[in-house]
Amino acid sequence: MTTKMIAYSDNKNTVFANIQDSSVIKACSYKKDLKRLNVTFSNGNIYSFEGVTYARFLRLVGAKSVGKYFAEKIKGKYISSKRTFVVENEAIRSLGRSFR
């Protein structure tokens, strides 16, 4: 089972998930106001997916296999673009604040 840590930004608009037991996905973040899912893959690539619902994000990070859920329900189904910022670092900073 995939282990995750979830944290929220100070304004509760952005949700971060650190995915610990996936060979495909390292971290995710979700911007509620933009309906944007950001995914950091294990190979270091970062992509944004537009129009993803918050419920879909929650199902992704709650899935038994995050990589399988991503491949079946998100990949190729949403407009995506490669990103240059690091979602993982955002998640780590936020998680650090949440668990102090």
Secondary structure, DSSP 4 states (H G I P E B T S, - for coil): ---EEEEE-TTSSEEEEEE-S-SSEEEEEEETTTTEEEEEETTS-EEEEET--HHHHHHHHHSSSHHHHHHHHTTTTS-EEE--S-HHHHHHHHHHHHT-
